[in-house]
Structure formats: structure tokens, C-alpha cells
Amino acid sequence: MVEARLFQALSDTTRLKILSLLAREPMNVSRMVAELGYAQPAVSRHLRVLREVDLIQDKRRGKEVEYSLNQTKVGEAAAYLENLVEMVPAATGAREAVREGDPPAKPKASKATVRKVSRGKPKPEKRAQHEEPEYAIERKDDDGMDDFLL
């Protein structure tokens, strides 16, 4: 069974980029850093997450560690997603969109407006240059209800 942690690991763009690099060929951290343009500690952190869910394997070669995809685990995740796609009703059009590579239709978004708000105490007349005014986001959902986020 595929664990939820696997999909949490796949939810980060940087980790997906690392997996794409490793899908081409095995490589070490310094080469990934050069290809991605990220700092070495950041890449190492992402590699640790991918290693913890067993999506990648590491092999020591002298002083360096070479990383590669764990084909078995990637295959399990792909099979799980394929089964999920097969269960989607054809009437929604999501199955055809997934098979063609297009994203499924997005749900209707709510409308949001931003307005200034004042809070209890009046602000001093003269404000420092670095202070930002406070804002509240007002979102109006399709059902006519207003939500206020402060």
C-alpha cells in the first residue's frame, strides 16, 4: 500500500525537480546543486526527505554519494495513481484530461477584495517609512456568504 508520506514528499516543487534529474541519470549532490542552482544544504534536505520515503537510493562511490531513483517505489506510486484515475467517472472529463496530459478543470474560485482596516487604537500621525498599513481580505463565496480573514 502506498503511504500518504510518499505524496507529501512529492508535494514540493524542488523535490519533483530532483526526481526529474534522477530520472535521466544517477548523480551526486554537487552536480544536482549545479543543475538546480540551489544551495547544497537545501538540496541535501530534500534528498533526505526523498530517501526517507524510499523514492531514491544512494550508493557511496569513494568520497561521493551517487543518488538514483528507486524504480520499485516509483512504480508503486504510478500504479496507485493509475488505479485512482481508472476509478474517476468518465462523465467528469477528468480521466480524459489526465490521459491527454491536460490538467482537469479547476473549480470555480471565489471573489476576493482587499481593503484597509483600522483596529481599536488610532495610529500616530507620523508613520515610520518601513511600516505597512494593515489589510483584511474579504472573500465572497459563490453561495453569497462573506468570509473575513485578518
CYANA upper distance limits for C-alpha pairs under 8 A (distance plus 0.5 A):
  2 VAL  CA      6 LEU  CA      7.66
  2 VAL  CA     76 GLU  CA      7.50
  2 VAL  CA     77 ALA  CA      7.01
  2 VAL  CA     80 TYR  CA      7.60
  3 GLU  CA      7 PHE  CA      7.95
  4 ALA  CA      8 GLN  CA      6.89
  5 ARG  CA      9 ALA  CA      6.68
  5 ARG  CA     53 VAL  CA      7.35
  6 LEU  CA     10 LEU  CA      6.90
  6 LEU  CA     53 VAL  CA      6.20
  6 LEU  CA     55 LEU  CA      8.45
  7 PHE  CA     11 SER  CA      6.63
  8 GLN  CA     12 ASP  CA      8.20
  9 ALA  CA     15 ARG  CA      7.76
  9 ALA  CA     49 VAL  CA      6.97
  9 ALA  CA     50 LEU  CA      6.84
  9 ALA  CA     53 VAL  CA      7.89
 10 LEU  CA     15 ARG  CA      7.01
 10 LEU  CA     16 LEU  CA      6.76
 11 SER  CA     15 ARG  CA      8.33
 11 SER  CA     16 LEU  CA      8.30
 12 ASP  CA     16 LEU  CA      6.91
 13 THR  CA     17 LYS  CA      6.76
 14 THR  CA     18 ILE  CA      6.77
 14 THR  CA     46 HIS  CA      7.96
 15 ARG  CA     19 LEU  CA      6.71
 15 ARG  CA     46 HIS  CA      6.46
 15 ARG  CA     47 LEU  CA      8.06
 15 ARG  CA     50 LEU  CA      7.90
 16 LEU  CA     20 SER  CA      6.69
 17 LYS  CA     21 LEU  CA      6.82
 17 LYS  CA     36 LEU  CA      8.34
 18 ILE  CA     22 LEU  CA      6.75
 18 ILE  CA     32 MET  CA      7.85
 18 ILE  CA     47 LEU  CA      8.50
 19 LEU  CA     23 ALA  CA      6.49
 19 LEU  CA     69 LEU  CA      7.67
 20 SER  CA     24 ARG  CA      7.24
 21 LEU  CA     25 GLU  CA      7.27
 21 LEU  CA     26 PRO  CA      8.48
 21 LEU  CA     32 MET  CA      8.10
 22 LEU  CA     26 PRO  CA      5.77
 22 LEU  CA     27 MET  CA      7.25
 22 LEU  CA     67 TYR  CA      7.75
 22 LEU  CA     68 SER  CA      6.04
 22 LEU  CA     69 LEU  CA      6.46
 23 ALA  CA     68 SER  CA      8.08
 23 ALA  CA     69 LEU  CA      6.92
 25 GLU  CA     68 SER  CA      7.56
 26 PRO  CA     66 GLU  CA      6.83
 26 PRO  CA     67 TYR  CA      5.93
 26 PRO  CA     68 SER  CA      5.00
 26 PRO  CA     69 LEU  CA      7.99
 27 MET  CA     31 ARG  CA      6.97
 27 MET  CA     32 MET  CA      7.46
 27 MET  CA     66 GLU  CA      5.66
 27 MET  CA     67 TYR  CA      5.96
 27 MET  CA     68 SER  CA      7.37
 28 ASN  CA     32 MET  CA      6.95
 28 ASN  CA     64 GLU  CA      7.33
 28 ASN  CA     65 VAL  CA      6.25
 28 ASN  CA     66 GLU  CA      4.99
 28 ASN  CA     67 TYR  CA      6.42
 29 VAL  CA     33 VAL  CA      6.58
 29 VAL  CA     40 GLN  CA      7.71
 29 VAL  CA     43 VAL  CA      7.73
 29 VAL  CA     44 SER  CA      7.63
 29 VAL  CA     65 VAL  CA      7.97
 29 VAL  CA     66 GLU  CA      8.05
 29 VAL  CA     67 TYR  CA      8.41
 30 SER  CA     34 ALA  CA      6.78
 30 SER  CA     40 GLN  CA      7.68
 31 ARG  CA     35 GLU  CA      6.70
 32 MET  CA     36 LEU  CA      6.39
 32 MET  CA     43 VAL  CA      8.10
 33 VAL  CA     37 GLY  CA      6.00
 33 VAL  CA     38 TYR  CA      6.03
 33 VAL  CA     39 ALA  CA      6.92
 33 VAL  CA     40 GLN  CA      6.35
 33 VAL  CA     43 VAL  CA      7.23
 34 ALA  CA     38 TYR  CA      8.11
 38 TYR  CA     42 ALA  CA      7.26
 38 TYR  CA     43 VAL  CA      7.19
 39 ALA  CA     43 VAL  CA      6.98
 40 GLN  CA     44 SER  CA      6.62
 41 PRO  CA     45 ARG  CA      6.68
 42 ALA  CA     46 HIS  CA      6.92
 43 VAL  CA     47 LEU  CA      6.66
 44 SER  CA     48 ARG  CA      6.68
 45 ARG  CA     49 VAL  CA      7.04
 46 HIS  CA     50 LEU  CA      6.84
 47 LEU  CA     51 ARG  CA      6.50
 47 LEU  CA     56 ILE  CA      8.42
 48 ARG  CA     52 GLU  CA      6.59
 49 VAL  CA     53 VAL  CA      7.17
 50 LEU  CA     54 ASP  CA      6.76
 50 LEU  CA     55 LEU  CA      5.90
 50 LEU  CA     56 ILE  CA      6.47
 51 ARG  CA     55 LEU  CA      6.43
 51 ARG  CA     56 ILE  CA      5.74
 51 ARG  CA     57 GLN  CA      7.02
 54 ASP  CA     70 ASN  CA      7.35
 54 ASP  CA     73 LYS  CA      7.20
 55 LEU  CA     69 LEU  CA      6.64
 55 LEU  CA     70 ASN  CA      5.71
 55 LEU  CA     71 GLN  CA      8.36
 55 LEU  CA     73 LYS  CA      6.25
 55 LEU  CA     74 VAL  CA      6.79
 56 ILE  CA     67 TYR  CA      7.07
 56 ILE  CA     68 SER  CA      6.03
 56 ILE  CA     69 LEU  CA      4.91
 56 ILE  CA     70 ASN  CA      5.30
 57 GLN  CA     67 TYR  CA      6.12
 57 GLN  CA     68 SER  CA      5.85
 57 GLN  CA     69 LEU  CA      6.60
 57 GLN  CA     70 ASN  CA      6.28
 58 ASP  CA     65 VAL  CA      6.76
 58 ASP  CA     66 GLU  CA      6.07
 58 ASP  CA     67 TYR  CA      4.98
 58 ASP  CA     68 SER  CA      6.96
 59 LYS  CA     65 VAL  CA      6.05
 59 LYS  CA     66 GLU  CA      5.72
 59 LYS  CA     67 TYR  CA      6.97
 60 ARG  CA     64 GLU  CA      6.43
 60 ARG  CA     65 VAL  CA      4.86
 60 ARG  CA     66 GLU  CA      6.69
 61 ARG  CA     65 VAL  CA      6.29
 61 ARG  CA     66 GLU  CA      7.31
 69 LEU  CA     74 VAL  CA      8.08
 70 ASN  CA     74 VAL  CA      6.79
 71 GLN  CA     75 GLY  CA      6.43
 72 THR  CA     76 GLU  CA      6.79
 73 LYS  CA     77 ALA  CA      6.84
 74 VAL  CA     78 ALA  CA      6.67
 75 GLY  CA     79 ALA  CA      6.54
 76 GLU  CA     80 TYR  CA      6.67
 77 ALA  CA     81 LEU  CA      6.79
 78 ALA  CA     82 GLU  CA      6.60
 79 ALA  CA     83 ASN  CA      6.69
 80 TYR  CA     84 LEU  CA      6.77
 81 LEU  CA     85 VAL  CA      6.68
 82 GLU  CA     86 GLU  CA      6.79
 83 ASN  CA     87 MET  CA      6.99
 84 LEU  CA     88 VAL  CA      7.27
 85 VAL  CA     95 ARG  CA      6.48
 85 VAL  CA     98 VAL  CA      8.21
 86 GLU  CA     95 ARG  CA      7.76
 88 VAL  CA     92 THR  CA      8.25
 88 VAL  CA     94 ALA  CA      7.58
 88 VAL  CA     95 ARG  CA      6.76
 89 PRO  CA     93 GLY  CA      8.30
 89 PRO  CA     94 ALA  CA      8.35
 89 PRO  CA     95 ARG  CA      7.87
 90 ALA  CA     94 ALA  CA      7.52
 90 ALA  CA     95 ARG  CA      6.54
 90 ALA  CA     96 GLU  CA      7.98
 93 GLY  CA     97 ALA  CA      6.77
 93 GLY  CA    104 PRO  CA      7.92
 94 ALA  CA     98 VAL  CA      6.63
 94 ALA  CA    104 PRO  CA      5.66
 94 ALA  CA    105 ALA  CA      7.96
 95 ARG  CA     99 ARG  CA      6.73
 96 GLU  CA    100 GLU  CA      6.61
 97 ALA  CA    101 GLY  CA      6.59
 97 ALA  CA    102 ASP  CA      5.47
 97 ALA  CA    103 PRO  CA      6.47
 97 ALA  CA    104 PRO  CA      6.03
 98 VAL  CA    102 ASP  CA      6.43
 98 VAL  CA    103 PRO  CA      6.87
 98 VAL  CA    104 PRO  CA      7.34
109 ALA  CA    141 ASP  CA      8.45
110 SER  CA    139 ARG  CA      7.09
110 SER  CA    140 LYS  CA      6.43
110 SER  CA    141 ASP  CA      5.30
110 SER  CA    142 ASP  CA      6.71
111 LYS  CA    139 ARG  CA      6.15
111 LYS  CA    140 LYS  CA      5.81
111 LYS  CA    141 ASP  CA      7.07
112 ALA  CA    137 ILE  CA      7.22
112 ALA  CA    138 GLU  CA      6.09
112 ALA  CA    139 ARG  CA      4.62
112 ALA  CA    140 LYS  CA      6.65
113 THR  CA    137 ILE  CA      6.43
113 THR  CA    138 GLU  CA      5.80
113 THR  CA    139 ARG  CA      6.82
114 VAL  CA    135 TYR  CA      7.19
114 VAL  CA    136 ALA  CA      6.48
114 VAL  CA    137 ILE  CA      5.20
114 VAL  CA    138 GLU  CA      6.65
115 ARG  CA    135 TYR  CA      6.32
115 ARG  CA    136 ALA  CA      6.31
115 ARG  CA    137 ILE  CA      7.17
115 ARG  CA    138 GLU  CA      8.11
116 LYS  CA    133 PRO  CA      7.78
116 LYS  CA    134 GLU  CA      6.69
116 LYS  CA    135 TYR  CA      5.15
116 LYS  CA    136 ALA  CA      6.85
117 VAL  CA    134 GLU  CA      6.76
117 VAL  CA    135 TYR  CA      6.20
117 VAL  CA    136 ALA  CA      6.84
118 SER  CA    122 PRO  CA      8.16
118 SER  CA    134 GLU  CA      7.85
123 LYS  CA    127 ARG  CA      8.46
127 ARG  CA    131 GLU  CA      7.39
135 TYR  CA    150 LEU  CA      7.87
136 ALA  CA    148 PHE  CA      7.50
136 ALA  CA    149 LEU  CA      6.44
136 ALA  CA    150 LEU  CA      5.56
137 ILE  CA    148 PHE  CA      6.61
137 ILE  CA    149 LEU  CA      5.89
137 ILE  CA    150 LEU  CA      7.31
138 GLU  CA    146 ASP  CA      7.34
138 GLU  CA    147 ASP  CA      6.38
138 GLU  CA    148 PHE  CA      5.37
138 GLU  CA    149 LEU  CA      7.01
139 ARG  CA    146 ASP  CA      6.28
139 ARG  CA    147 ASP  CA      5.74
139 ARG  CA    148 PHE  CA      7.05
140 LYS  CA    144 GLY  CA      6.77
140 LYS  CA    145 MET  CA      6.43
140 LYS  CA    146 ASP  CA      5.13
140 LYS  CA    147 ASP  CA      6.89
141 ASP  CA    145 MET  CA      6.14
141 ASP  CA    146 ASP  CA      6.94
141 ASP  CA    147 ASP  CA      8.23
